[in-house]
Amino acid sequence: MSTTADIREHVIELDQLGECKGSIVATDYLASGLKEREDIEVTSLKTASDGHTILVPQPTDDPNDPLNWSSLRKHLLLFIISYTAFLPDSGSAIGAIALVPQSQQWDMPPDDVLRAQAGSAAMLGVGCLFVVAFSVYFGRLPVLFWFTLLAFLTAVWSAVVDSFNSFFIARMFNAFFSTVAQAGGLMFIKDVFFFHEYARMINVWGFAIILAPYLGPCLAAFMLSTQEWSLAFWVYAIEVGVAVIVIVTWMDETYYDRQIPIGLQPPGKSRFMRLIGAEQFQFRHLRSTFREAMLRPIQALLKVPVFLSTLYYIATFSWAVGTNSTLAVFLIPLYGFELKQIGFFYFTPIVAALLGNFAGYWLHDLIVKLYTKRHQGHLEPEARLWAGWIATPFLISGLVLLGFCLQRSYHYMLTSVAWGLYVFGTMIATVGVDAYVLDSYPEGPGEVIMWLTAARTVGGFLITLFEVRWVQRSGAEVSFGIQGGSCAVASVILLILQMYGKRLRAWQGPLLFKTK
């Protein structure tokens, strides 16, 4: 009698083949791309509605396979995941605005109150390390539900505190639990969408994450100009509560091991039992052990392309977190801004993120089309990194110009433009890198994106700790000039990955996980 492991050994998936050979996205080139694989019948492969694009991975005939869900159900899931991913950075960044009235209430220097903001950013990264491993072991849905529920309770705690120490602890716990859809969002996208849809869906999800640290403080600044600082955190708690409601109402488990025949798939009985994790736990023998689940992130980081992509994130995106957390400290004395003016100033990164999202929606698809046209229908993951080269001039010029504006007291509109250039660049670059690591290691979407999220948040935490003192000691030109130089040096990582990424992936092989 065949065991589940025996069955898995004889299942062929196109995303595994694409990882080594390059993904084949059009039927015109499929025969030549798979001519050495006698176990795959070209004519039996399923295609998209255009009859031309091959569906990767190939969906099963099981209606419970998330790849077979309706378009409405898939996009509703994408909206819920994106909305939930928006919350952690939005809530964390409120502290950048609240620190001024909080410092007055608790009679503390703003730089000391900023420790809660920095610690919150750090715990977002720490939470990532557990979210993915827990999702592999317990299931996607129950981890999403329980973590978001605990994020709601700690958000309420943040709003009712009456001391800095209590506030600090509440923010740490809230950040840890709220990061669930940021760290695990790519797992959901990989579970329900096809290869040719990844970049567009990542663009939507990534837009929510990029927008969050700017829209949150923008609204908070307007509220705090006339109300107590606690109101901003009450509004945040309500937003998290809405996330809990929509998860309970519409979300379902998306993990589906299509290496197991339909007849041996775990039967779905109760969505409520899947929500709390009871149903998934009944079929523990079909999933990774707890030890295997906890080791998966380490295995992912040991892959050189993932490690280098993580370094790229630290060198380019960490400055976004640090700058956003401390910019109000610079703007208020420089331009005499009050909280209302700070709120209006935050429209700049919001507009820049919107423009980046719009441009990225077409840009990433255009890169794929041009590359596959020139390479006989094949798409190597490294092609995704061309977006990084387009983003690099915006990243460098935005940070360098921002330093000149802050040190030489240029008009605040020029400061606004500088900030917008940098945010636009991060929107373009991050989607390209996210898509690259997903294409490189499709069997570990959560594990690879987890390290990128952790790099952004932990790097931002470190920068938040010393950004203000750095600027005061060395000057804004030097500080932000070095940050721009970091983005320039990071482009070398793009070059290394484009030149040697394929050979590195072939040398190290895929992520050999028991389950995907």
Secondary structure, DSSP 8 states (H G I E B T S, - for coil): ---HHHHHHT---HHHHHHHH-EE-BGGGHHHHTTT-TT--GGG--B-TTSSBB-SS---S-TTSGGGS-HHHHHHHHHHHHHHHHHHHHHHHHHHHHHHHHHHHTT--HHHHHHHHHHHHHHHHHHHHHHHHHHHHH-HHHHHHHHHHHHHHHHHHHHH--SHHHHHHHHHHHHHHHTHHHHHHHHHHHHHS-GGGHHHHHHHHHHHHHHHHHHHHHHHHHHHTTS-THHHHHHHHHHHHHHHHHHHHH-------TTS-GGGS-----HHHHHHTHHHHTTGGGS--HHHHHHHHHHHHTSHHHHHHHHHHHHHHHHHHHHHHHHHHHHHHHH---HHHHHHHTHHHHHHHHHHHHHHHHHHHHHHHHHHHHTTTEE-GGGGGHHHHHHHHHHHHHHHHHHHHHHHT--HHHHHHHHHHHHHHHHHHHHHHHHHHHHH-TT-HHHHHHHHHHHHHHHHHHHHHHHHHHHHHH-HHHHHHHHHHHHHHHHHHHHHHHHHHHHHHHHH-----S--
